[in-house]
């Protein structure tokens, strides 16, 4: 640590770590004794028997409120409402009697008022929504019946128990594999699956204790409690990032953790020897300890009340903090994609590899999503491992470029050496419709076009229910039509030849179509652009940001990046005048002590101007006030 302090600028290989808070939201709830009935106001506290001078049961906690409202003012609202009351509204049914505003139900009145206010705001203010964000303070009662907190604690402790058993059986499994004991390995493997499933199930239930209070229809709905949990968690991650920025560099911020790089010389683990024979050594992670000290200093609840005598209602007050950081790593590599738009970043998308080259975590990419283009999935599944090859940036990106060029060659050659069945799986997209086709109305999408065309040659009964699975490819014809109108169902290529010819000519709007091979129908340029977009995000834009020439020349840079690179590498770039000159130092005004004692003039002998001379000297003083420039040292 002393060496890092004395030599902060150093060239060494960084270490990738993931520092996250274990069960962040449940532990924030437990530490601050948060539960919906505990959100109280002054009236509730005024009627409480424990509200006495010196009581510490009222814990003030901050949270951020954000609201969207119409920009119209109150007087404008009253004017619109008065206008509605004087209008005659059309009948609710054809042939009925006209209605007055006061005859409508409260729900209809509110809907009509909102519709009129939206129209007025759009015309008068050119917008229909104003967002306001403000910080609020809520009182959390520390004496409230702790039924909610006790339930959260029970689930958390049970999950910790399952995680301990999972770790125990993982060690058993590794030992059985080392001894080549197939029976023991099978038994230990089944235990690993069981306890891993149990701890994941309890993790989902624990997180739902926070999400439940945000649901408006919930019995224990409390927006204040949800806001406190969110705001406290965000403050913890923000303070952790500020500490990390002083030592290393943060890479990615999650809801409950932070990915970062730390210097290789930064201390990692300390081993403490104990007198306990069962556990003679305890390993302490220094990065975790560093962040846990921060959490202890700023997020400890000093007012935690525990009921020790239920009959006499006696509470014990103590400090409580169960929020702790955990460390994972170090890792071998972390791949972060870039955004195609200038000044933007892609959040929650990364691939992380262990030291042995195995994939530790993959988040946010198309390879994990259902229904995405299989071509993009295949490219991503093979390109990430290529980042581990090579010893320099150039060698690394050269290996990555080989993977990108392979899939580009497949598209540019129109999959000449690939069977049709494999080509169908490579370029087809698979989407499920969450509603029935008729419920979408006039909406347009590739899935809706596919469903309508399936109904044409399979019948309306096949697409009347929701959950329809749509597999389609994008055709080149009709030219100039949007992509949503060029979706061709994959099922047509398995239909009878006569049916296939009829509907393909109809959908492609080409009556003289003779070639029905999928290679002549597919819009190859569309799929090349889709693959180019993925290559730009993962390969070419990150390479340009790291001063590496484009490893895949067939994939051009975006216009903004190309312009930036041209300006940076232009040898005829016009230089700024500030690079050759610096402003002359300003003359300090004479101090009051430098004037004559009699006040008749300045120290340099000049006398102050008279009032009648001000106008005559104003024109001549313009030249004297011109700025001067002095050549900078070394400038020619």
VOKOLGU-811477 format. One record per residue (C-alpha): y, z, x; residue number from 1; residue in one letter. Coordinates in Angstrom, 1 decimal. Each point is the difference from the previous one (the first is absolute). Layout:
N
c2, c3, c1, num, residuo
Y, Z, X, NUM, A;
...
This chain:
636
c2, c3, c1, num, residuo
0.0, 0.0, 0.0, 1, X;
2.4, 0.8, 2.8, 2, X;
-0.8, -3.4, 1.6, 3, X;
0.7, -1.8, -3.3, 4, X;
3.3, 1.9, -0.3, 5, X;
1.1, -0.8, 3.5, 6, X;
-1.2, -3.7, -0.1, 7, X;
0.4, -1.1, -3.7, 8, X;
0.0, -3.8, 0.9, 9, X;
-3.4, -0.9, 1.3, 10, X;
-2.5, -2.9, 0.0, 11, X;
-3.4, 1.1, -1.2, 12, X;
-2.6, -1.0, -2.5, 13, X;
0.7, 1.7, -3.4, 14, X;
-2.5, 1.8, -2.2, 15, X;
-0.3, -0.7, -3.7, 16, X;
-0.4, 3.0, -2.3, 17, X;
-0.1, 0.6, -3.7, 18, X;
1.6, 3.3, -0.9, 19, X;
-0.4, 0.8, -3.7, 20, X;
0.2, 3.1, -2.2, 21, X;
-3.3, 1.1, -1.4, 22, X;
0.0, 0.0, -3.8, 23, X;
3.9, -0.2, 0.1, 24, X;
0.8, 0.2, -3.7, 25, X;
-2.6, 2.6, -1.0, 26, X;
1.2, 2.2, 2.9, 27, X;
3.6, -0.4, -0.9, 28, X;
-0.9, 1.2, -3.5, 29, X;
-1.9, 3.0, 1.4, 30, X;
2.6, 0.9, 2.6, 31, X;
2.9, 0.1, -2.4, 32, X;
-2.0, 1.2, -3.1, 33, X;
1.0, -3.1, -1.9, 34, X;
-1.3, -0.3, -3.6, 35, X;
1.6, -1.4, -3.1, 36, X;
0.7, 3.3, -1.8, 37, X;
1.7, 1.3, 3.2, 38, X;
3.0, -2.4, -0.4, 39, X;
2.5, 2.4, -1.6, 40, X;
3.7, 0.0, -0.7, 41, X;
2.7, 2.7, -0.3, 42, X;
-0.8, 0.8, -3.6, 43, X;
-3.7, 0.6, 0.8, 44, X;
0.9, 2.2, 2.9, 45, X;
2.6, 2.0, -2.0, 46, X;
-2.7, 1.0, -2.5, 47, X;
-2.6, 0.9, 2.7, 48, X;
-0.8, 3.7, 0.6, 49, X;
-0.2, -0.6, 3.7, 50, X;
3.5, -1.4, 0.3, 51, X;
1.6, 2.9, 1.9, 52, X;
2.4, 0.2, 2.9, 53, X;
-1.9, -0.6, 3.3, 54, X;
-3.0, -1.8, -1.6, 55, X;
-1.3, -2.9, 2.0, 56, X;
-2.1, -1.8, -2.6, 57, X;
2.5, -2.8, -0.5, 58, X;
-0.6, -2.8, 2.6, 59, X;
2.6, -2.7, 0.0, 60, X;
-1.4, -3.4, 0.9, 61, X;
1.7, -3.4, 0.3, 62, X;
-1.2, -3.4, -1.4, 63, X;
1.5, -3.4, -0.6, 64, X;
0.6, -1.4, -3.4, 65, X;
0.5, -3.7, -0.6, 66, X;
1.0, -1.5, -3.3, 67, X;
0.7, -3.5, -1.3, 68, X;
2.5, -0.4, -2.8, 69, X;
2.3, -2.6, -1.6, 70, X;
3.5, -0.4, 1.5, 71, X;
1.7, 0.2, -3.4, 72, X;
2.3, 3.0, -0.5, 73, X;
-0.2, 2.5, -2.8, 74, X;
3.0, -1.3, -1.9, 75, X;
-1.6, -3.5, 0.2, 76, X;
-3.2, 1.4, -1.4, 77, X;
1.9, 1.6, -2.9, 78, X;
1.8, -3.3, -0.7, 79, X;
-3.3, -1.9, -0.1, 80, X;
-1.5, 2.6, -2.3, 81, X;
3.0, -0.2, -2.3, 82, X;
-0.3, -3.7, -0.1, 83, X;
-3.7, 0.2, -0.9, 84, X;
0.7, 2.4, -2.9, 85, X;
2.3, -2.5, -1.5, 86, X;
-2.4, -3.0, 0.3, 87, X;
-2.5, -1.2, -2.6, 88, X;
-3.4, -0.4, 1.6, 89, X;
-2.6, -2.5, -1.1, 90, X;
-2.9, 1.2, -2.1, 91, X;
-3.2, 1.2, 1.7, 92, X;
-2.1, -2.4, -2.2, 93, X;
0.8, -3.5, -1.3, 94, X;
1.6, 0.2, -3.4, 95, X;
0.9, 3.6, 0.4, 96, X;
3.3, 1.8, -0.4, 97, X;
2.6, 0.1, 2.9, 98, X;
0.1, 3.3, 1.7, 99, X;
2.7, 2.3, 1.4, 100, X;
-0.3, 1.6, 3.4, 101, X;
-0.4, 3.5, -1.4, 102, X;
-3.0, -1.2, -2.0, 103, X;
-2.0, -0.7, 3.1, 104, X;
-2.4, 2.4, 1.5, 105, X;
1.1, 2.0, 3.1, 106, X;
-2.2, -2.1, 2.3, 107, X;
1.3, -3.3, -1.4, 108, X;
3.6, 1.3, 0.3, 109, X;
-0.6, 0.9, 3.7, 110, X;
-1.6, -3.3, 0.7, 111, X;
2.9, -1.9, -1.6, 112, X;
2.6, 2.0, 1.8, 113, X;
-1.7, -0.5, 3.3, 114, X;
-0.3, -3.8, -0.6, 115, X;
3.7, -0.2, -0.8, 116, X;
0.9, 2.1, 3.1, 117, X;
-2.1, -2.2, 2.2, 118, X;
1.7, -3.1, -1.3, 119, X;
3.5, 1.6, 0.4, 120, X;
-0.7, 1.2, 3.5, 121, X;
-1.3, -3.4, 1.1, 122, X;
3.2, -1.7, -1.2, 123, X;
2.5, 2.7, 1.0, 124, X;
-1.4, 1.4, 3.2, 125, X;
-2.3, -2.9, 1.1, 126, X;
-2.9, 2.5, 0.4, 127, X;
-2.2, 2.0, -2.3, 128, X;
-1.1, 2.9, 2.3, 129, X;
1.7, 2.5, 2.2, 130, X;
-2.1, 2.3, 2.2, 131, X;
1.2, 3.4, 0.9, 132, X;
-1.7, 2.4, 2.5, 133, X;
1.0, 3.6, 0.4, 134, X;
-1.4, 3.1, 1.5, 135, X;
-0.9, 2.8, -2.4, 136, X;
-1.1, 3.6, 0.4, 137, X;
-2.7, 1.7, -2.1, 138, X;
-1.0, 3.6, -0.1, 139, X;
-3.8, 0.6, 0.6, 140, X;
-1.3, 3.3, -1.4, 141, X;
-2.3, 1.7, 2.5, 142, X;
-1.4, 2.5, -2.6, 143, X;
-1.3, -2.5, -2.6, 144, X;
-3.6, 0.2, -0.9, 145, X;
-1.7, -2.0, 2.8, 146, X;
-2.7, -1.8, -2.0, 147, X;
1.1, -3.4, 1.2, 148, X;
0.3, 1.0, 3.6, 149, X;
-3.3, 1.8, 0.0, 150, X;
-1.7, -3.1, -1.4, 151, X;
1.5, -2.2, 2.8, 152, X;
-1.1, 2.5, 2.6, 153, X;
-3.6, 0.1, -1.3, 154, X;
-0.3, -3.8, 0.2, 155, X;
1.6, 0.0, 3.5, 156, X;
-2.3, 2.6, 1.4, 157, X;
-3.0, -1.6, -1.5, 158, X;
1.0, -3.3, 1.6, 159, X;
0.4, 1.7, 3.4, 160, X;
-3.5, 1.4, -0.4, 161, X;
-1.4, -3.5, -0.7, 162, X;
1.9, -1.4, 3.0, 163, X;
-1.5, 2.7, 2.2, 164, X;
-3.5, -0.9, -1.2, 165, X;
0.8, -3.7, 0.5, 166, X;
0.9, 0.7, 3.6, 167, X;
-3.1, 2.1, 0.5, 168, X;
-2.3, -2.8, -1.3, 169, X;
1.7, -2.7, 2.0, 170, X;
-0.9, 2.0, 3.1, 171, X;
-3.5, 0.2, -1.2, 172, X;
-0.1, -3.7, -0.6, 173, X;
1.3, -0.8, 3.5, 174, X;
-2.6, 2.4, 1.5, 175, X;
-2.8, -1.7, -2.0, 176, X;
1.1, -3.4, 1.1, 177, X;
0.0, 1.2, 3.6, 178, X;
-3.5, 1.3, -0.3, 179, X;
-1.1, -3.1, -1.9, 180, X;
-1.3, 2.1, -2.9, 181, X;
0.0, -2.4, -2.9, 182, X;
-1.0, 2.6, -2.7, 183, X;
2.7, 2.5, 1.1, 184, X;
2.6, -2.7, 0.3, 185, X;
-0.8, -1.2, -3.6, 186, X;
0.3, 3.5, -1.4, 187, X;
3.2, 0.7, 1.9, 188, X;
1.4, -3.3, -1.0, 189, X;
-0.6, 0.7, -3.7, 190, X;
1.8, 3.4, 0.4, 191, X;
2.9, -1.7, 1.6, 192, X;
0.4, -2.4, -2.9, 193, X;
-0.2, 2.9, -2.5, 194, X;
2.5, 2.3, 1.6, 195, X;
2.4, -2.9, 0.8, 196, X;
-0.1, -1.0, -3.7, 197, X;
0.6, 3.6, -1.1, 198, X;
3.0, 0.5, 2.3, 199, X;
1.5, -3.3, -1.1, 200, X;
-0.5, 0.9, -3.7, 201, X;
1.8, 3.3, 0.6, 202, X;
2.8, -1.8, 1.9, 203, X;
0.6, -2.2, -3.0, 204, X;
0.1, 3.0, -2.4, 205, X;
2.3, 1.9, 2.4, 206, X;
2.5, -2.9, 0.0, 207, X;
-0.2, -0.2, -3.8, 208, X;
1.5, 3.5, -0.2, 209, X;
3.3, -1.5, 1.2, 210, X;
-0.3, -3.3, -2.0, 211, X;
-0.9, 1.8, -3.2, 212, X;
3.4, 1.9, -0.2, 213, X;
1.8, -3.3, 0.2, 214, X;
-1.6, -1.5, -3.1, 215, X;
2.3, 0.4, -3.0, 216, X;
-2.8, 0.5, -2.4, 217, X;
-1.6, 2.8, 2.0, 218, X;
-0.2, 3.5, -1.4, 219, X;
1.4, 1.4, 3.3, 220, X;
2.6, -2.7, 0.6, 221, X;
2.7, 1.1, 2.5, 222, X;
2.2, -2.6, 1.7, 223, X;
1.6, 2.8, 2.0, 224, X;
-3.2, 1.1, 1.6, 225, X;
-1.0, -3.6, 0.8, 226, X;
3.4, -0.6, 1.5, 227, X;
-0.2, 3.2, 2.2, 228, X;
-3.4, -1.1, 1.3, 229, X;
1.1, -3.5, 0.9, 230, X;
3.3, 1.1, 1.5, 231, X;
-1.6, 2.7, 2.1, 232, X;
-2.7, -2.4, 1.3, 233, X;
2.7, -2.6, 0.9, 234, X;
2.0, 2.6, 1.9, 235, X;
-3.1, 1.1, 2.0, 236, X;
-0.7, -3.6, 1.1, 237, X;
3.7, -0.6, 0.7, 238, X;
0.2, 3.0, 2.3, 239, X;
-3.3, -1.0, 1.7, 240, X;
1.4, -3.5, 0.7, 241, X;
3.2, 1.5, 1.5, 242, X;
-2.2, 2.0, 2.4, 243, X;
-2.2, -2.9, 0.9, 244, X;
3.0, -2.2, 0.7, 245, X;
1.0, 2.4, 2.7, 246, X;
-3.3, -0.4, 1.9, 247, X;
-1.5, -3.3, -1.1, 248, X;
0.5, -2.6, -2.7, 249, X;
-1.2, 0.1, -3.7, 250, X;
-1.9, -3.1, -1.1, 251, X;
-0.7, 0.5, -3.7, 252, X;
0.9, 2.7, -2.5, 253, X;
-2.5, 0.9, -2.7, 254, X;
0.5, 2.3, -2.9, 255, X;
-1.7, 2.9, 1.8, 256, X;
0.0, -1.0, 3.6, 257, X;
1.4, -2.0, 2.9, 258, X;
-1.5, -2.6, 2.4, 259, X;
1.7, 0.3, 3.4, 260, X;
-0.3, -0.8, 3.7, 261, X;
0.4, 2.8, 2.5, 262, X;
0.1, -0.2, 3.8, 263, X;
-3.3, 0.2, 1.7, 264, X;
1.3, 3.0, 2.1, 265, X;
0.8, 1.9, -3.2, 266, X;
-2.3, 3.0, -0.3, 267, X;
-2.8, -0.5, -2.5, 268, X;
-2.4, 2.9, -0.3, 269, X;
0.0, 3.5, 1.4, 270, X;
-3.3, 2.0, 0.2, 271, X;
0.3, 3.7, -0.7, 272, X;
-2.9, 2.3, 1.0, 273, X;
-0.9, 2.8, -2.4, 274, X;
-2.2, 3.1, 0.1, 275, X;
-1.9, -1.2, -3.1, 276, X;
-3.5, -0.9, 1.1, 277, X;
-0.5, -2.4, -2.9, 278, X;
3.2, -2.0, 0.8, 279, X;
0.9, 0.7, 3.6, 280, X;
2.5, -2.9, 0.2, 281, X;
2.7, -1.1, -2.4, 282, X;
1.7, -3.4, 0.4, 283, X;
3.7, -0.1, -1.0, 284, X;
1.6, -3.4, -0.5, 285, X;
3.5, 0.2, 1.5, 286, X;
1.6, -2.8, -2.2, 287, X;
-1.3, 1.8, -3.1, 288, X;
1.2, 3.4, 1.2, 289, X;
3.4, -1.5, 0.8, 290, X;
0.4, -1.3, -3.6, 291, X;
-1.6, 3.1, -1.6, 292, X;
2.7, 2.1, 1.7, 293, X;
2.6, -2.1, -1.7, 294, X;
-1.8, 0.4, -3.4, 295, X;
-0.2, 3.7, 0.5, 296, X;
3.7, 0.3, 0.8, 297, X;
1.3, -2.1, -2.9, 298, X;
-2.6, 0.0, -2.8, 299, X;
-1.4, 3.5, -0.1, 300, X;
0.2, 1.8, -3.3, 301, X;
1.3, 3.5, 0.7, 302, X;
0.0, 1.0, -3.6, 303, X;
-3.6, -0.5, -1.0, 304, X;
-1.1, 2.6, -2.6, 305, X;
-3.6, 1.0, -0.5, 306, X;
-1.0, 2.2, -2.9, 307, X;
-2.0, 3.0, 1.3, 308, X;
0.1, 2.3, -3.1, 309, X;
-0.3, -1.8, -3.3, 310, X;
0.5, 3.1, -2.2, 311, X;
3.2, 1.2, 1.6, 312, X;
1.1, -3.5, 1.0, 313, X;
0.5, 0.8, 3.7, 314, X;
0.5, -3.0, 2.3, 315, X;
-0.2, -0.2, 3.8, 316, X;
2.5, -2.3, 1.8, 317, X;
-1.1, -1.8, 3.1, 318, X;
0.6, -3.2, 1.9, 319, X;
-2.2, -3.0, -0.8, 320, X;
-0.5, -3.4, 1.6, 321, X;
-3.2, -2.0, -0.2, 322, X;
1.6, -3.3, 1.1, 323, X;
-1.5, -1.2, 3.3, 324, X;
0.0, -3.2, 1.9, 325, X;
-3.3, -1.5, 1.2, 326, X;
-0.4, -2.5, 2.8, 327, X;
-2.2, -3.1, 0.2, 328, X;
-0.3, -2.1, 3.2, 329, X;
0.8, -1.2, 2.5, 330, X;
-0.8, -3.5, -1.2, 331, X;
-0.4, -3.1, 2.0, 332, X;
2.2, -2.4, -1.9, 333, X;
2.0, -0.3, -3.2, 334, X;
1.0, -3.4, -1.5, 335, X;
3.1, -0.1, -2.1, 336, X;
1.0, -3.2, -1.8, 337, X;
3.5, -1.3, -0.2, 338, X;
2.0, -1.2, -3.1, 339, X;
0.9, -3.6, -0.4, 340, X;
3.5, 0.9, -1.2, 341, X;
2.7, 1.1, 2.4, 342, X;
0.8, 3.7, 0.2, 343, X;
-3.0, 1.1, -2.1, 344, X;
-3.2, 1.9, 0.9, 345, X;
-3.4, 0.1, -1.6, 346, X;
-1.0, 3.5, -1.0, 347, X;
-3.5, 1.5, -0.1, 348, X;
-1.7, -2.9, 1.7, 349, X;
-1.8, 0.6, 3.3, 350, X;
-3.3, -0.2, 1.8, 351, X;
-1.1, 2.8, 2.4, 352, X;
-2.8, -0.2, 2.6, 353, X;
-1.9, 2.8, 1.7, 354, X;
-0.5, 0.2, 3.7, 355, X;
-3.4, -1.5, -0.3, 356, X;
1.4, -3.1, -1.8, 357, X;
-1.2, 1.0, -3.5, 358, X;
2.4, -0.3, -2.9, 359, X;
1.4, 3.5, -0.9, 360, X;
2.3, -0.9, -2.9, 361, X;
1.1, -3.1, -1.8, 362, X;
2.7, 0.2, -2.7, 363, X;
2.0, -2.4, -2.1, 364, X;
-1.4, -3.3, 1.1, 365, X;
-1.5, -2.7, -2.2, 366, X;
-3.4, 0.5, 1.5, 367, X;
-0.3, 3.2, -2.0, 368, X;
1.2, -1.4, -3.3, 369, X;
-2.1, -1.6, -2.7, 370, X;
0.8, -3.5, -1.2, 371, X;
1.9, -1.1, 3.1, 372, X;
-0.6, -3.3, 1.7, 373, X;
-3.2, 0.2, 2.0, 374, X;
1.5, -2.2, 2.7, 375, X;
2.6, 2.7, 0.7, 376, X;
-2.6, 2.7, -0.1, 377, X;
-2.2, -1.7, 2.6, 378, X;
3.0, -0.6, 2.2, 379, X;
1.1, 3.6, -0.1, 380, X;
-3.5, 1.4, 0.5, 381, X;
-0.4, -1.9, 3.2, 382, X;
3.5, 0.1, 1.4, 383, X;
0.4, 3.7, 0.4, 384, X;
-2.8, 0.4, 2.5, 385, X;
1.6, -2.8, 2.1, 386, X;
2.9, 2.3, 0.7, 387, X;
-2.2, 2.2, 2.1, 388, X;
-0.7, -2.7, 2.6, 389, X;
2.1, -0.7, 3.0, 390, X;
1.9, 2.2, 2.4, 391, X;
3.5, -1.4, -0.6, 392, X;
2.0, -1.0, -3.0, 393, X;
-0.5, -3.7, 0.8, 394, X;
-3.7, 0.3, 0.3, 395, X;
-0.2, 2.1, -3.2, 396, X;
1.9, -2.6, -2.0, 397, X;
-1.9, -2.8, 1.5, 398, X;
-3.3, 1.5, -1.3, 399, X;
1.6, 0.5, -3.4, 400, X;
1.3, -3.6, 0.0, 401, X;
-3.6, -1.2, 0.4, 402, X;
-1.0, 1.6, -3.3, 403, X;
3.1, -1.4, -1.8, 404, X;
-0.6, -3.5, 1.4, 405, X;
-3.6, 0.1, -1.2, 406, X;
0.9, 0.6, -3.6, 407, X;
2.9, -2.5, 0.2, 408, X;
-2.4, -2.6, 1.3, 409, X;
-2.2, 0.6, -3.1, 410, X;
2.9, -0.8, -2.2, 411, X;
1.5, -2.9, 1.9, 412, X;
-3.5, -1.6, 0.2, 413, X;
-0.4, 0.6, -3.8, 414, X;
-3.2, 1.9, 0.7, 415, X;
-1.9, -3.1, 1.1, 416, X;
-2.9, 1.9, 1.5, 417, X;
-0.3, 2.5, -2.8, 418, X;
-2.3, -0.2, -3.0, 419, X;
1.7, -0.1, -3.4, 420, X;
-1.4, 3.4, -1.1, 421, X;
1.5, 1.7, 3.0, 422, X;
3.3, -1.8, -0.5, 423, X;
0.1, 1.1, -3.6, 424, X;
-0.3, 3.6, 1.1, 425, X;
2.6, -0.5, 2.8, 426, X;
2.9, -1.4, -2.0, 427, X;
-0.6, 1.3, -3.5, 428, X;
1.9, 3.0, -1.5, 429, X;
-1.5, 2.5, -2.3, 430, X;
2.1, 1.8, -2.6, 431, X;
-0.8, 2.2, -3.0, 432, X;
2.2, -0.1, -3.1, 433, X;
0.7, 3.5, -1.2, 434, X;
0.9, -1.2, -3.6, 435, X;
-1.2, -2.7, -2.3, 436, X;
1.4, -3.5, 0.5, 437, X;
2.0, 0.0, -3.3, 438, X;
1.8, 3.3, 1.0, 439, X;
1.8, -1.8, 2.9, 440, X;
2.0, -2.2, -2.3, 441, X;
2.2, -2.4, 1.9, 442, X;
-0.5, 1.6, 3.4, 443, X;
-1.0, -2.3, 2.9, 444, X;
-2.4, 0.7, 2.8, 445, X;
-3.0, -1.6, 1.8, 446, X;
-2.4, 2.3, -1.8, 447, X;
1.5, -0.9, -3.5, 448, X;
-0.2, -3.7, 0.8, 449, X;
-3.6, 0.4, 1.2, 450, X;
-0.9, 1.9, -3.2, 451, X;
1.5, -2.6, -2.2, 452, X;
-1.9, -2.8, 1.7, 453, X;
-3.2, 2.0, -0.2, 454, X;
0.6, 0.2, -3.7, 455, X;
0.4, -3.8, -0.2, 456, X;
-3.5, -0.9, 1.2, 457, X;
-1.9, 3.3, -0.6, 458, X;
1.5, 0.9, -3.4, 459, X;
2.4, 2.7, -1.2, 460, X;
-2.7, 2.5, -0.5, 461, X;
-0.5, 0.3, 3.8, 462, X;
3.5, 1.2, 0.6, 463, X;
0.9, 2.0, -3.0, 464, X;
-0.8, 3.4, 1.5, 465, X;
1.9, 1.8, 2.8, 466, X;
-1.5, 0.3, 3.5, 467, X;
-0.6, -3.7, 0.4, 468, X;
-0.9, -0.9, 3.6, 469, X;
2.0, -3.1, 1.2, 470, X;
-1.1, -1.9, 3.1, 471, X;
2.2, -2.9, 0.9, 472, X;
1.3, -2.3, 2.8, 473, X;
3.5, -1.6, 0.3, 474, X;
0.0, -3.8, -0.4, 475, X;
2.4, -2.4, 1.6, 476, X;
0.7, -1.9, -3.3, 477, X;
2.1, -0.2, -2.1, 478, X;
2.6, -0.4, 2.8, 479, X;
3.1, 2.0, -0.5, 480, X;
-1.5, 2.4, -2.5, 481, X;
0.2, 3.8, 0.7, 482, X;
-3.0, 1.8, 1.5, 483, X;
-0.7, 1.7, -3.3, 484, X;
-0.7, -3.4, -1.7, 485, X;
-2.3, -1.3, 2.8, 486, X;
-2.7, 2.7, -0.3, 487, X;
-3.4, -1.6, -0.5, 488, X;
-3.0, 2.1, -1.2, 489, X;
-2.8, 0.1, 2.4, 490, X;
-2.5, -0.3, -2.8, 491, X;
1.0, -3.6, -0.6, 492, X;
-1.6, -1.0, 3.3, 493, X;
-3.4, 1.3, -1.2, 494, X;
0.3, -1.9, -3.4, 495, X;
-1.7, -3.2, -0.9, 496, X;
1.4, -3.1, 1.7, 497, X;
1.5, -1.5, -3.1, 498, X;
1.6, 3.3, -1.1, 499, X;
1.4, 0.5, 3.5, 500, X;
1.5, -3.5, 0.2, 501, X;
1.6, 0.3, -3.4, 502, X;
1.7, 3.4, 0.5, 503, X;
1.0, -0.6, 3.7, 504, X;
1.8, -3.2, -1.0, 505, X;
1.7, 1.8, -2.9, 506, X;
1.1, 3.0, 2.0, 507, X;
1.1, -2.0, 3.1, 508, X;
1.8, -2.5, -2.3, 509, X;
-1.6, -2.9, 1.8, 510, X;
-2.0, -2.3, -2.2, 511, X;
-1.1, -2.2, 2.8, 512, X;
-1.5, 2.8, 2.1, 513, X;
-3.3, -1.2, 1.6, 514, X;
-0.7, 2.6, 2.7, 515, X;
-1.0, 3.4, -1.3, 516, X;
-0.8, 1.6, 3.3, 517, X;
1.6, 3.4, 0.3, 518, X;
1.5, -1.1, 3.4, 519, X;
2.0, -2.7, -1.7, 520, X;
1.2, 2.2, -2.8, 521, X;
1.0, 3.2, 1.8, 522, X;
3.6, 0.5, 1.2, 523, X;
-0.7, 0.6, 3.7, 524, X;
3.7, 0.5, 0.8, 525, X;
0.1, 2.9, -2.4, 526, X;
-2.9, 1.8, 1.8, 527, X;
1.5, -0.9, 3.4, 528, X;
3.3, 1.7, -1.1, 529, X;
-2.0, 3.1, -1.2, 530, X;
-1.8, 0.3, 3.3, 531, X;
3.2, -0.7, 1.9, 532, X;
1.7, 2.9, -1.8, 533, X;
-2.8, 2.4, 1.0, 534, X;
0.1, -1.3, 3.6, 535, X;
3.8, 0.5, 0.2, 536, X;
-0.3, 3.6, -1.2, 537, X;
-2.8, 1.0, 2.4, 538, X;
0.4, -2.3, 3.0, 539, X;
3.1, -2.1, 0.5, 540, X;
2.8, 2.2, -1.1, 541, X;
-1.3, 3.1, 1.9, 542, X;
-0.5, -2.2, 3.1, 543, X;
3.6, -1.2, -0.2, 544, X;
1.3, 3.6, -0.4, 545, X;
-1.9, 0.8, 3.2, 546, X;
1.5, -2.9, 2.0, 547, X;
-3.2, -2.0, -0.1, 548, X;
0.2, -3.8, -0.7, 549, X;
-1.6, -1.2, -3.2, 550, X;
-3.8, 0.3, 0.5, 551, X;
-0.7, -2.3, -3.0, 552, X;
2.4, -2.9, 0.3, 553, X;
-1.2, -1.6, -3.2, 554, X;
1.5, 3.0, -1.9, 555, X;
3.8, -0.2, 0.2, 556, X;
2.2, 3.0, 0.1, 557, X;
2.2, 0.8, -3.0, 558, X;
3.5, -1.4, 0.1, 559, X;
1.7, 3.3, 0.7, 560, X;
-2.4, 0.8, 2.9, 561, X;
0.3, -3.5, 1.5, 562, X;
3.8, 0.2, -0.1, 563, X;
-0.1, 3.4, 1.7, 564, X;
-2.3, -1.2, 2.8, 565, X;
2.2, -3.1, 0.5, 566, X;
3.1, 2.1, 0.3, 567, X;
-1.7, 2.4, 2.4, 568, X;
-1.3, -2.7, 2.3, 569, X;
3.0, -2.4, -0.1, 570, X;
1.3, -0.5, 3.5, 571, X;
3.2, -1.6, -1.3, 572, X;
0.8, 2.9, -2.3, 573, X;
3.7, 0.8, -0.1, 574, X;
0.7, 3.4, 1.5, 575, X;
2.3, 2.5, -1.6, 576, X;
3.4, 0.7, 1.5, 577, X;
-0.9, 3.7, 0.1, 578, X;
-2.6, -0.9, 2.6, 579, X;
2.7, -1.1, 2.5, 580, X;
3.0, 2.2, -1.0, 581, X;
0.6, 3.5, -0.9, 582, X;
3.0, 1.5, -1.8, 583, X;
2.8, 1.3, 2.2, 584, X;
0.4, 3.8, -0.1, 585, X;
2.6, 1.2, -2.4, 586, X;
3.1, 1.8, 1.4, 587, X;
0.1, 3.6, -1.1, 588, X;
3.2, 0.9, -1.9, 589, X;
2.3, 2.4, 1.8, 590, X;
-0.6, 3.6, -0.7, 591, X;
2.7, 2.2, -1.6, 592, X;
0.3, 1.9, 3.3, 593, X;
1.1, -3.1, 1.9, 594, X;
3.3, -0.4, -1.9, 595, X;
3.3, 1.3, 1.3, 596, X;
1.0, 3.4, -1.1, 597, X;
3.2, -1.3, -1.6, 598, X;
-2.0, -2.6, -2.0, 599, X;
2.3, -2.8, 1.2, 600, X;
-2.8, -2.3, 1.2, 601, X;
-3.6, -0.4, 1.2, 602, X;
-1.3, 1.1, 3.4, 603, X;
0.2, -3.6, 1.3, 604, X;
3.7, -0.2, -0.8, 605, X;
-0.2, -2.1, -3.1, 606, X;
1.8, 1.2, -3.1, 607, X;
-1.4, -0.1, -3.6, 608, X;
1.3, -3.0, -2.0, 609, X;
2.7, 0.5, -2.6, 610, X;
-0.6, -0.8, -3.7, 611, X;
2.3, -3.1, 0.1, 612, X;
-1.9, -1.4, 2.9, 613, X;
-3.4, 0.2, -1.7, 614, X;
0.4, -3.4, -1.8, 615, X;
1.3, -1.8, 3.0, 616, X;
-2.8, 1.1, 2.3, 617, X;
-2.8, -0.5, -2.5, 618, X;
-0.3, -3.7, 0.7, 619, X;
0.2, 0.3, 3.7, 620, X;
-2.6, 2.8, 0.1, 621, X;
-2.7, -2.2, -1.4, 622, X;
-0.7, -1.6, 3.3, 623, X;
-0.2, 3.4, 1.6, 624, X;
-2.8, 1.1, -2.4, 625, X;
-2.3, -2.9, 0.8, 626, X;
-3.5, 1.3, 1.1, 627, X;
-0.8, -0.5, 3.6, 628, X;
-3.5, -0.7, 1.5, 629, X;
-1.2, 0.8, 3.4, 630, X;
-2.8, -1.8, 1.7, 631, X;
-3.2, 2.0, 0.2, 632, X;
-1.5, 0.7, 3.4, 633, X;
-2.0, -2.9, 1.3, 634, X;
1.4, -2.5, -2.6, 635, X;
1.3, -3.3, 1.3, 636, X;
